[in-house]
């Protein structure tokens, strides 16, 4: 639906609901988009008349006739506006011109009869159109008309509505306050003698005004005369072009459904045919384009997919399509670009498109694709940078700086060596030694562990890790590391020396040879160790510790258990428990 048609439909809906000011605004919006559409002026004229703004209604009626002089209903609007302004002779003239074009039009006949009646009636001082419409409810024919009409007869059985009518009879000025009730609008159209008419072609079109309030210059009569009706538009006019467009949209949807079914069957060629046909039938729905792009993506035709996605985004911008649809097209384009990537730089375009998609609509699928692309780019960069020969050269440079005790420079070259060859355990070992010298123990520990991970038989990895743990005063952990290394190299002197140093420190705690400051430091450090925390919160170990203090005989039985003994030893090493 075009913006003009949408505004027109909103205006008709507002008018039908009795929201005449809103109807005027919507019809004005539509006129701004299509200033030569006679139907829009006709509709707005009716809305103005319903607000008793007959001067504006007359201007729009004149514009309607000027744009479409052979349209009989335009003269019905013109006649109604003249009547509202109290100019019955001009109203008669307008209705006669309309009947000359369409002699069988009942609305024009009825309007002409009432205009002639108004023209021949005695004139009275000018009053407001609102008063005239309100006062018609005071006539004796109100109840008989409502009872006689099948569309309103049932309302008389509804007490609330009967009360409403009586209130309007007592005070005509209250009519406006009740027009939000559709029943009152229906009775008003009955009293105004408004009927909905169709064009000769059968397509609905806004109706001409059937009749209008009696001219305001009438003299009071013994019997109140029935006022003339205000005009009311009919349902939105449906032109042949509109009909054809609607049929094409329906056909396009059927093609889309057929395409979806073919896609699920993996019949991609058929799916493409259906989506292409849908695109040709309706170019205002970009889902047909994005669906075809999805098929191309599945087929591995990435260039075609990208073209369709670009087309969908461009058309979507023109149509002000939902941001989610734009995001979907961009995500599919990014996926196709990622599939085409051969180098780390190729991923840049895909990453950029995924980021744009997320600015349109943030959803988990697009975010995951972005993360995957960034990870793939990084891995490819590493592969592209891989060069064992250069890595060896950088390692040797690092060794030279290490010998010169230029540790920061050595770290720099070891790091470059790892970028060139991230699988060399020797470089991790060497950089761990540098970090140890620099006092960066956590970094050194991480490198030592990576060294052992890459080559579990490499003794240097264990000596580096054990030394760092020893410096961190984690003697029990250092002891475990040295012992693990000895399993692969039982005669390694560095590992044996490491075990000896750890045992000495552990025994100092067992013999109570630690200074109060050393003991407190070791205990504080131990209490931050998750393993020590688990031991102390273990119910079994809590009982063992209690027995060690209160029941030595039971404690001896516990100590025969290797697992319990190992945990006790950890607590002793940590300074938590002292054996005497």
ZIURWO-V819913 format. One record per residue. N is the residue number from 1. SS is DSSP state (alpha for helix, beta for strand, coil for the rest). PHI is phi in whole degrees, -180 to 180 (none if undefined). NEAR is the number of other C-alpha atoms within 10 Angstrom. Layout:
# ZIURWO-V819913
n=N ss=SS phi=PHI near=NEAR
n=N ss=SS phi=PHI near=NEAR
This chain:
# ZIURWO-V819913
n=1 ss=coil phi=none near=11
n=2 ss=coil phi=-72 near=10
n=3 ss=alpha phi=-62 near=12
n=4 ss=alpha phi=-63 near=18
n=5 ss=alpha phi=-64 near=18
n=6 ss=alpha phi=-65 near=13
n=7 ss=alpha phi=-65 near=22
n=8 ss=alpha phi=-64 near=27
n=9 ss=alpha phi=-64 near=20
n=10 ss=alpha phi=-64 near=18
n=11 ss=alpha phi=-64 near=30
n=12 ss=alpha phi=-63 near=27
n=13 ss=alpha phi=-65 near=20
n=14 ss=alpha phi=-65 near=19
n=15 ss=alpha phi=-63 near=24
n=16 ss=alpha phi=-62 near=18
n=17 ss=coil phi=-88 near=15
n=18 ss=coil phi=83 near=21
n=19 ss=coil phi=-96 near=18
n=20 ss=alpha phi=-71 near=22
n=21 ss=alpha phi=-61 near=16
n=22 ss=alpha phi=-64 near=17
n=23 ss=alpha phi=-62 near=27
n=24 ss=alpha phi=-59 near=23
n=25 ss=alpha phi=-64 near=18
n=26 ss=alpha phi=-65 near=25
n=27 ss=alpha phi=-65 near=27
n=28 ss=alpha phi=-65 near=20
n=29 ss=alpha phi=-61 near=19
n=30 ss=alpha phi=-67 near=23
n=31 ss=alpha phi=-64 near=20
n=32 ss=alpha phi=-62 near=11
n=33 ss=alpha phi=-86 near=15
n=34 ss=coil phi=-139 near=14
n=35 ss=coil phi=-68 near=12
n=36 ss=coil phi=-110 near=14
n=37 ss=coil phi=-91 near=16
n=38 ss=alpha phi=-65 near=21
n=39 ss=alpha phi=-64 near=24
n=40 ss=alpha phi=-66 near=28
n=41 ss=alpha phi=-66 near=28
n=42 ss=alpha phi=-62 near=33
n=43 ss=alpha phi=-64 near=34
n=44 ss=alpha phi=-67 near=31
n=45 ss=alpha phi=-60 near=37
n=46 ss=alpha phi=-64 near=34
n=47 ss=alpha phi=-66 near=32
n=48 ss=alpha phi=-63 near=24
n=49 ss=alpha phi=-63 near=28
n=50 ss=alpha phi=-67 near=24
n=51 ss=coil phi=-93 near=18
n=52 ss=coil phi=60 near=21
n=53 ss=coil phi=-100 near=18
n=54 ss=alpha phi=-73 near=24
n=55 ss=alpha phi=-65 near=16
n=56 ss=alpha phi=-66 near=17
n=57 ss=alpha phi=-63 near=30
n=58 ss=alpha phi=-66 near=25
n=59 ss=alpha phi=-59 near=14
n=60 ss=alpha phi=-68 near=25
n=61 ss=alpha phi=-66 near=29
n=62 ss=alpha phi=-63 near=21
n=63 ss=alpha phi=-66 near=20
n=64 ss=alpha phi=-60 near=26
n=65 ss=alpha phi=-66 near=21
n=66 ss=alpha phi=-66 near=13
n=67 ss=alpha phi=-76 near=16
n=68 ss=coil phi=-138 near=17
n=69 ss=coil phi=-66 near=17
n=70 ss=coil phi=-97 near=15
n=71 ss=coil phi=-102 near=18
n=72 ss=alpha phi=-60 near=24
n=73 ss=alpha phi=-69 near=32
n=74 ss=alpha phi=-63 near=33
n=75 ss=alpha phi=-73 near=30
n=76 ss=alpha phi=-65 near=32
n=77 ss=alpha phi=-62 near=38
n=78 ss=alpha phi=-64 near=31
n=79 ss=alpha phi=-63 near=34
n=80 ss=alpha phi=-63 near=38
n=81 ss=alpha phi=-66 near=37
n=82 ss=alpha phi=-62 near=26
n=83 ss=alpha phi=-63 near=32
n=84 ss=alpha phi=-62 near=31
n=85 ss=coil phi=-89 near=25
n=86 ss=coil phi=84 near=27
n=87 ss=coil phi=-103 near=20
n=88 ss=alpha phi=-63 near=26
n=89 ss=alpha phi=-58 near=16
n=90 ss=alpha phi=-69 near=18
n=91 ss=alpha phi=-64 near=30
n=92 ss=alpha phi=-59 near=26
n=93 ss=alpha phi=-60 near=17
n=94 ss=alpha phi=-66 near=25
n=95 ss=alpha phi=-64 near=28
n=96 ss=alpha phi=-65 near=21
n=97 ss=alpha phi=-63 near=19
n=98 ss=alpha phi=-65 near=26
n=99 ss=alpha phi=-68 near=20
n=100 ss=alpha phi=-64 near=12
n=101 ss=alpha phi=-84 near=15
n=102 ss=coil phi=-143 near=17
n=103 ss=coil phi=-61 near=13
n=104 ss=coil phi=-92 near=10
n=105 ss=coil phi=-71 near=15
n=106 ss=alpha phi=-67 near=14
n=107 ss=alpha phi=-63 near=22
n=108 ss=alpha phi=-67 near=29
n=109 ss=alpha phi=-62 near=20
n=110 ss=alpha phi=-64 near=17
n=111 ss=alpha phi=-64 near=28
n=112 ss=alpha phi=-64 near=26
n=113 ss=alpha phi=-61 near=14
n=114 ss=alpha phi=-73 near=25
n=115 ss=alpha phi=-67 near=32
n=116 ss=alpha phi=-65 near=16
n=117 ss=alpha phi=-62 near=14
n=118 ss=alpha phi=-67 near=27
n=119 ss=alpha phi=-67 near=21
n=120 ss=alpha phi=-88 near=12
n=121 ss=coil phi=-78 near=16
n=122 ss=coil phi=-59 near=12
n=123 ss=beta phi=-86 near=15
n=124 ss=coil phi=-131 near=12
n=125 ss=coil phi=-56 near=11
n=126 ss=coil phi=-65 near=13
n=127 ss=coil phi=-124 near=14
n=128 ss=coil phi=-82 near=16
n=129 ss=alpha phi=-61 near=27
n=130 ss=alpha phi=-63 near=18
n=131 ss=alpha phi=-63 near=15
n=132 ss=alpha phi=-62 near=21
n=133 ss=alpha phi=-67 near=26
n=134 ss=alpha phi=-67 near=20
n=135 ss=alpha phi=-72 near=21
n=136 ss=alpha phi=-67 near=24
n=137 ss=alpha phi=-73 near=25
n=138 ss=alpha phi=-89 near=20
n=139 ss=coil phi=-73 near=14
n=140 ss=coil phi=-68 near=13
n=141 ss=alpha phi=-78 near=15
n=142 ss=alpha phi=-55 near=17
n=143 ss=alpha phi=-69 near=15
n=144 ss=alpha phi=-68 near=10
n=145 ss=alpha phi=-66 near=15
n=146 ss=alpha phi=-63 near=20
n=147 ss=alpha phi=-71 near=15
n=148 ss=alpha phi=-81 near=10
n=149 ss=coil phi=-85 near=12
n=150 ss=coil phi=-65 near=10
n=151 ss=coil phi=-80 near=13
n=152 ss=coil phi=-120 near=16
n=153 ss=alpha phi=-55 near=15
n=154 ss=alpha phi=-66 near=11
n=155 ss=alpha phi=-63 near=17
n=156 ss=alpha phi=-68 near=15
n=157 ss=alpha phi=-90 near=9
n=158 ss=coil phi=-107 near=9
n=159 ss=alpha phi=-55 near=10
n=160 ss=alpha phi=-65 near=10
n=161 ss=alpha phi=-75 near=16
n=162 ss=alpha phi=-60 near=13
n=163 ss=alpha phi=-63 near=12
n=164 ss=alpha phi=-62 near=14
n=165 ss=alpha phi=-63 near=23
n=166 ss=alpha phi=-64 near=13
n=167 ss=alpha phi=-65 near=15
n=168 ss=alpha phi=-67 near=20
n=169 ss=alpha phi=-63 near=19
n=170 ss=alpha phi=-71 near=12
n=171 ss=coil phi=-139 near=14
n=172 ss=alpha phi=-56 near=20
n=173 ss=alpha phi=-65 near=15
n=174 ss=alpha phi=-79 near=15
n=175 ss=alpha phi=-56 near=23
n=176 ss=alpha phi=-58 near=14
n=177 ss=alpha phi=-70 near=9
n=178 ss=alpha phi=-103 near=17
n=179 ss=coil phi=-73 near=16
n=180 ss=coil phi=-74 near=13
n=181 ss=coil phi=-88 near=12
n=182 ss=alpha phi=-61 near=13
n=183 ss=alpha phi=-67 near=15
n=184 ss=alpha phi=-67 near=20
n=185 ss=alpha phi=-62 near=17
n=186 ss=alpha phi=-64 near=17
n=187 ss=alpha phi=-66 near=21
n=188 ss=alpha phi=-61 near=21
n=189 ss=alpha phi=-63 near=17
n=190 ss=alpha phi=-67 near=18
n=191 ss=alpha phi=-66 near=20
n=192 ss=coil phi=-85 near=22
n=193 ss=coil phi=63 near=21
n=194 ss=coil phi=-87 near=24
n=195 ss=coil phi=-129 near=17
n=196 ss=coil phi=-93 near=16
n=197 ss=coil phi=-117 near=21
n=198 ss=beta phi=-113 near=15
n=199 ss=coil phi=-73 near=14
n=200 ss=coil phi=-61 near=8
n=201 ss=coil phi=-73 near=8
n=202 ss=coil phi=94 near=10
n=203 ss=coil phi=-84 near=15
n=204 ss=beta phi=-65 near=17
n=205 ss=coil phi=-150 near=21
n=206 ss=coil phi=-51 near=24
n=207 ss=coil phi=-77 near=28
n=208 ss=coil phi=-76 near=32
n=209 ss=coil phi=-65 near=34
n=210 ss=coil phi=-82 near=30
n=211 ss=coil phi=-165 near=31
n=212 ss=coil phi=-136 near=33
n=213 ss=coil phi=-57 near=31
n=214 ss=coil phi=-60 near=28
n=215 ss=coil phi=-55 near=27
n=216 ss=coil phi=-69 near=21
n=217 ss=coil phi=-98 near=18
n=218 ss=beta phi=-70 near=19
n=219 ss=coil phi=-85 near=12
n=220 ss=coil phi=-58 near=12
n=221 ss=coil phi=-114 near=9
n=222 ss=coil phi=-65 near=6
n=223 ss=coil phi=-118 near=8
n=224 ss=coil phi=-61 near=14
n=225 ss=coil phi=-88 near=19
n=226 ss=coil phi=-72 near=23
n=227 ss=coil phi=-70 near=24
n=228 ss=coil phi=-86 near=29
n=229 ss=coil phi=-83 near=27
n=230 ss=coil phi=-85 near=32
n=231 ss=coil phi=-74 near=32
n=232 ss=coil phi=-141 near=28
n=233 ss=coil phi=-73 near=28
n=234 ss=coil phi=-85 near=20
n=235 ss=coil phi=-55 near=19
n=236 ss=coil phi=-53 near=21
n=237 ss=coil phi=-65 near=20
n=238 ss=coil phi=-111 near=14
n=239 ss=coil phi=-83 near=14
n=240 ss=alpha phi=-61 near=11
n=241 ss=alpha phi=-64 near=9
n=242 ss=alpha phi=-63 near=13
n=243 ss=alpha phi=-60 near=12
n=244 ss=alpha phi=-63 near=12
n=245 ss=alpha phi=-63 near=15
n=246 ss=alpha phi=-62 near=14
n=247 ss=alpha phi=-65 near=14
n=248 ss=alpha phi=-66 near=16
n=249 ss=alpha phi=-64 near=19
n=250 ss=alpha phi=-63 near=15
n=251 ss=alpha phi=-66 near=16
n=252 ss=alpha phi=-62 near=24
n=253 ss=alpha phi=-63 near=20
n=254 ss=alpha phi=-63 near=15
n=255 ss=alpha phi=-64 near=22
n=256 ss=alpha phi=-63 near=25
n=257 ss=alpha phi=-62 near=16
n=258 ss=alpha phi=-65 near=17
n=259 ss=alpha phi=-64 near=28
n=260 ss=alpha phi=-61 near=22
n=261 ss=alpha phi=-64 near=15
n=262 ss=alpha phi=-66 near=18
n=263 ss=alpha phi=-62 near=20
n=264 ss=alpha phi=-64 near=10
n=265 ss=coil phi=-83 near=11
n=266 ss=coil phi=67 near=14
n=267 ss=coil phi=-91 near=14
n=268 ss=alpha phi=-68 near=20
n=269 ss=alpha phi=-62 near=14
n=270 ss=alpha phi=-67 near=17
n=271 ss=alpha phi=-59 near=25
n=272 ss=alpha phi=-63 near=24
n=273 ss=alpha phi=-61 near=17
n=274 ss=alpha phi=-67 near=25
n=275 ss=alpha phi=-66 near=28
n=276 ss=alpha phi=-64 near=19
n=277 ss=alpha phi=-63 near=17
n=278 ss=alpha phi=-63 near=27
n=279 ss=alpha phi=-63 near=22
n=280 ss=alpha phi=-72 near=12
n=281 ss=alpha phi=-76 near=19
n=282 ss=coil phi=-143 near=19
n=283 ss=coil phi=-96 near=15
n=284 ss=coil phi=-108 near=16
n=285 ss=coil phi=-132 near=20
n=286 ss=coil phi=-79 near=24
n=287 ss=alpha phi=-65 near=20
n=288 ss=alpha phi=-65 near=27
n=289 ss=alpha phi=-71 near=25
n=290 ss=alpha phi=-67 near=27
n=291 ss=alpha phi=-67 near=26
n=292 ss=alpha phi=-66 near=27
n=293 ss=alpha phi=-61 near=30
n=294 ss=alpha phi=-64 near=26
n=295 ss=alpha phi=-67 near=24
n=296 ss=alpha phi=-60 near=21
n=297 ss=alpha phi=-62 near=20
n=298 ss=alpha phi=-65 near=15
n=299 ss=alpha phi=-81 near=13
n=300 ss=coil phi=83 near=14
n=301 ss=coil phi=-91 near=15
n=302 ss=alpha phi=-69 near=23
n=303 ss=alpha phi=-65 near=16
n=304 ss=alpha phi=-66 near=16
n=305 ss=alpha phi=-61 near=28
n=306 ss=alpha phi=-63 near=24
n=307 ss=alpha phi=-62 near=13
n=308 ss=alpha phi=-64 near=24
n=309 ss=alpha phi=-64 near=28
n=310 ss=alpha phi=-62 near=18
n=311 ss=alpha phi=-64 near=17
n=312 ss=alpha phi=-63 near=26
n=313 ss=alpha phi=-66 near=22
n=314 ss=alpha phi=-62 near=13
n=315 ss=alpha phi=-69 near=18
n=316 ss=alpha phi=-63 near=20
n=317 ss=alpha phi=-63 near=13
n=318 ss=alpha phi=-64 near=10
n=319 ss=alpha phi=-90 near=14
n=320 ss=coil phi=56 near=9
n=321 ss=coil phi=-68 near=16
n=322 ss=coil phi=-57 near=13
n=323 ss=alpha phi=-58 near=17
n=324 ss=alpha phi=-63 near=15
n=325 ss=alpha phi=-68 near=20
n=326 ss=alpha phi=-63 near=26
n=327 ss=alpha phi=-61 near=24
n=328 ss=alpha phi=-63 near=26
n=329 ss=alpha phi=-63 near=30
n=330 ss=alpha phi=-66 near=28
n=331 ss=alpha phi=-63 near=26
n=332 ss=alpha phi=-67 near=27
n=333 ss=alpha phi=-65 near=30
n=334 ss=alpha phi=-61 near=29
n=335 ss=alpha phi=-63 near=23
n=336 ss=alpha phi=-64 near=25
n=337 ss=alpha phi=-64 near=23
n=338 ss=alpha phi=-66 near=23
n=339 ss=alpha phi=-66 near=16
n=340 ss=alpha phi=-83 near=16
n=341 ss=coil phi=-64 near=17
n=342 ss=coil phi=-114 near=12
n=343 ss=coil phi=-132 near=14
n=344 ss=coil phi=-62 near=18
n=345 ss=coil phi=-68 near=13
n=346 ss=alpha phi=-63 near=15
n=347 ss=alpha phi=-73 near=24
n=348 ss=alpha phi=-59 near=18
n=349 ss=alpha phi=-64 near=15
n=350 ss=alpha phi=-64 near=27
n=351 ss=alpha phi=-62 near=23
n=352 ss=alpha phi=-62 near=13
n=353 ss=alpha phi=-68 near=21
n=354 ss=alpha phi=-61 near=26
n=355 ss=alpha phi=-65 near=19
n=356 ss=alpha phi=-64 near=17
n=357 ss=alpha phi=-60 near=27
n=358 ss=alpha phi=-70 near=20
n=359 ss=alpha phi=-72 near=12
n=360 ss=alpha phi=-78 near=16
n=361 ss=coil phi=-158 near=16
n=362 ss=coil phi=-88 near=15
n=363 ss=coil phi=-138 near=14
n=364 ss=alpha phi=-60 near=10
n=365 ss=alpha phi=-63 near=11
n=366 ss=alpha phi=-65 near=22
n=367 ss=alpha phi=-63 near=16
n=368 ss=alpha phi=-64 near=12
n=369 ss=alpha phi=-64 near=19
n=370 ss=alpha phi=-64 near=25
n=371 ss=alpha phi=-62 near=13
n=372 ss=alpha phi=-63 near=14
n=373 ss=alpha phi=-66 near=24
n=374 ss=alpha phi=-65 near=17
n=375 ss=alpha phi=-67 near=13
n=376 ss=alpha phi=-64 near=17
n=377 ss=alpha phi=-61 near=22
n=378 ss=alpha phi=-64 near=15
n=379 ss=alpha phi=-63 near=13
n=380 ss=alpha phi=-70 near=17
n=381 ss=alpha phi=-60 near=15
n=382 ss=alpha phi=-64 near=16
n=383 ss=alpha phi=-65 near=16
n=384 ss=alpha phi=-68 near=12
n=385 ss=alpha phi=-87 near=13
n=386 ss=coil phi=-63 near=17
n=387 ss=coil phi=-160 near=16
n=388 ss=alpha phi=-58 near=17
n=389 ss=alpha phi=-64 near=11
n=390 ss=alpha phi=-66 near=16
n=391 ss=alpha phi=-60 near=23
n=392 ss=alpha phi=-65 near=18
n=393 ss=alpha phi=-64 near=15
n=394 ss=alpha phi=-67 near=22
n=395 ss=alpha phi=-65 near=24
n=396 ss=alpha phi=-65 near=17
n=397 ss=alpha phi=-64 near=17
n=398 ss=alpha phi=-63 near=28
n=399 ss=alpha phi=-61 near=23
n=400 ss=alpha phi=-63 near=15
n=401 ss=alpha phi=-67 near=17
n=402 ss=alpha phi=-64 near=20
n=403 ss=alpha phi=-63 near=10
n=404 ss=coil phi=-85 near=11
n=405 ss=coil phi=61 near=13
n=406 ss=coil phi=-97 near=14
n=407 ss=alpha phi=-69 near=22
n=408 ss=alpha phi=-60 near=17
n=409 ss=alpha phi=-66 near=18
n=410 ss=alpha phi=-64 near=25
n=411 ss=alpha phi=-59 near=24
n=412 ss=alpha phi=-60 near=16
n=413 ss=alpha phi=-73 near=23
n=414 ss=alpha phi=-64 near=29
n=415 ss=alpha phi=-65 near=20
n=416 ss=alpha phi=-65 near=18
n=417 ss=alpha phi=-62 near=27
n=418 ss=alpha phi=-70 near=23
n=419 ss=alpha phi=-66 near=19
n=420 ss=alpha phi=-78 near=22
n=421 ss=coil phi=-152 near=21
n=422 ss=coil phi=-75 near=19
n=423 ss=coil phi=-109 near=15
n=424 ss=coil phi=-94 near=19
n=425 ss=alpha phi=-67 near=23
n=426 ss=alpha phi=-63 near=20
n=427 ss=alpha phi=-70 near=29
n=428 ss=alpha phi=-63 near=28
n=429 ss=alpha phi=-63 near=28
n=430 ss=alpha phi=-67 near=25
n=431 ss=alpha phi=-70 near=29
n=432 ss=alpha phi=-62 near=30
n=433 ss=alpha phi=-64 near=28
n=434 ss=alpha phi=-64 near=26
n=435 ss=alpha phi=-61 near=22
n=436 ss=alpha phi=-64 near=21
n=437 ss=alpha phi=-64 near=15
n=438 ss=alpha phi=-85 near=13
n=439 ss=coil phi=79 near=13
n=440 ss=coil phi=-89 near=14
n=441 ss=alpha phi=-66 near=21
n=442 ss=alpha phi=-60 near=15
n=443 ss=alpha phi=-66 near=15
n=444 ss=alpha phi=-64 near=26
n=445 ss=alpha phi=-62 near=23
n=446 ss=alpha phi=-63 near=13
n=447 ss=alpha phi=-66 near=24
n=448 ss=alpha phi=-64 near=28
n=449 ss=alpha phi=-65 near=20
n=450 ss=alpha phi=-65 near=19
n=451 ss=alpha phi=-60 near=28
n=452 ss=alpha phi=-66 near=22
n=453 ss=alpha phi=-62 near=13
n=454 ss=alpha phi=-73 near=16
n=455 ss=coil phi=-147 near=15
n=456 ss=coil phi=-64 near=16
n=457 ss=coil phi=-97 near=17
n=458 ss=coil phi=-82 near=18
n=459 ss=alpha phi=-62 near=23
n=460 ss=alpha phi=-59 near=22
n=461 ss=alpha phi=-61 near=30
n=462 ss=alpha phi=-72 near=28
n=463 ss=alpha phi=-67 near=26
n=464 ss=alpha phi=-65 near=29
n=465 ss=alpha phi=-65 near=27
n=466 ss=alpha phi=-61 near=31
n=467 ss=alpha phi=-64 near=25
n=468 ss=alpha phi=-64 near=25
n=469 ss=alpha phi=-63 near=21
n=470 ss=alpha phi=-63 near=19
n=471 ss=alpha phi=-64 near=13
n=472 ss=coil phi=-83 near=14
n=473 ss=coil phi=63 near=18
n=474 ss=coil phi=-100 near=22
n=475 ss=alpha phi=-66 near=25
n=476 ss=alpha phi=-66 near=22
n=477 ss=alpha phi=-69 near=18
n=478 ss=alpha phi=-62 near=26
n=479 ss=alpha phi=-60 near=23
n=480 ss=alpha phi=-62 near=15
n=481 ss=alpha phi=-65 near=22
n=482 ss=alpha phi=-62 near=27
n=483 ss=alpha phi=-66 near=19
n=484 ss=alpha phi=-64 near=18
n=485 ss=alpha phi=-66 near=24
n=486 ss=alpha phi=-66 near=21
n=487 ss=alpha phi=-64 near=11
n=488 ss=alpha phi=-94 near=13
n=489 ss=coil phi=-143 near=15
n=490 ss=coil phi=-60 near=13
n=491 ss=coil phi=-104 near=10
n=492 ss=coil phi=-68 near=15
n=493 ss=alpha phi=-67 near=12
n=494 ss=alpha phi=-62 near=19
n=495 ss=alpha phi=-68 near=25
n=496 ss=alpha phi=-65 near=18
n=497 ss=alpha phi=-63 near=13
n=498 ss=alpha phi=-64 near=21
n=499 ss=alpha phi=-63 near=21
n=500 ss=alpha phi=-60 near=14
n=501 ss=alpha phi=-65 near=14
n=502 ss=alpha phi=-66 near=24
n=503 ss=alpha phi=-64 near=16
n=504 ss=alpha phi=-60 near=12
n=505 ss=alpha phi=-68 near=18
n=506 ss=alpha phi=-66 near=22
n=507 ss=alpha phi=-67 near=15
n=508 ss=alpha phi=-59 near=16
n=509 ss=alpha phi=-69 near=23
n=510 ss=alpha phi=-65 near=20
n=511 ss=coil phi=-85 near=12
n=512 ss=coil phi=71 near=16
n=513 ss=coil phi=-91 near=12
n=514 ss=coil phi=-80 near=17
n=515 ss=coil phi=-70 near=11
n=516 ss=alpha phi=-60 near=10
n=517 ss=alpha phi=-67 near=9
n=518 ss=alpha phi=-64 near=13
n=519 ss=alpha phi=-63 near=17
n=520 ss=alpha phi=-64 near=15
n=521 ss=alpha phi=-63 near=14
n=522 ss=alpha phi=-67 near=19
n=523 ss=alpha phi=-66 near=19
n=524 ss=alpha phi=-62 near=14
n=525 ss=alpha phi=-67 near=16
n=526 ss=alpha phi=-65 near=21
n=527 ss=coil phi=-68 near=14
n=528 ss=coil phi=-92 near=10
n=529 ss=coil phi=-85 near=13
n=530 ss=alpha phi=-56 near=10
n=531 ss=alpha phi=-65 near=12
n=532 ss=alpha phi=-64 near=17
n=533 ss=alpha phi=-62 near=12
n=534 ss=alpha phi=-66 near=11
n=535 ss=alpha phi=-64 near=17
n=536 ss=alpha phi=-70 near=17
n=537 ss=alpha phi=-95 near=10
n=538 ss=coil phi=-74 near=11
n=539 ss=alpha phi=-55 near=11
n=540 ss=alpha phi=-65 near=13
n=541 ss=alpha phi=-68 near=17
n=542 ss=alpha phi=-63 near=13
n=543 ss=alpha phi=-68 near=13
n=544 ss=alpha phi=-61 near=22
n=545 ss=alpha phi=-64 near=17
n=546 ss=alpha phi=-64 near=14
n=547 ss=alpha phi=-66 near=17
n=548 ss=alpha phi=-60 near=18
n=549 ss=alpha phi=-91 near=9
n=550 ss=alpha phi=-113 near=11
n=551 ss=coil phi=-139 near=12
n=552 ss=alpha phi=-55 near=13
n=553 ss=alpha phi=-64 near=10
n=554 ss=alpha phi=-66 near=14
n=555 ss=alpha phi=-64 near=17
n=556 ss=alpha phi=-62 near=13
n=557 ss=alpha phi=-66 near=11
n=558 ss=alpha phi=-63 near=20
n=559 ss=alpha phi=-70 near=16
n=560 ss=coil phi=-75 near=10
n=561 ss=coil phi=-83 near=10
n=562 ss=alpha phi=-58 near=10
n=563 ss=alpha phi=-65 near=11
n=564 ss=alpha phi=-67 near=16
n=565 ss=alpha phi=-63 near=13
n=566 ss=alpha phi=-66 near=12
n=567 ss=alpha phi=-68 near=17
n=568 ss=alpha phi=-61 near=21
n=569 ss=alpha phi=-63 near=20
n=570 ss=alpha phi=-65 near=21
n=571 ss=alpha phi=-67 near=21
n=572 ss=alpha phi=-66 near=22
n=573 ss=alpha phi=-62 near=26
n=574 ss=coil phi=-80 near=28
n=575 ss=coil phi=83 near=25
n=576 ss=coil phi=-75 near=20
n=577 ss=coil phi=-120 near=18
n=578 ss=coil phi=-119 near=15
n=579 ss=coil phi=-93 near=12
n=580 ss=coil phi=-120 near=6
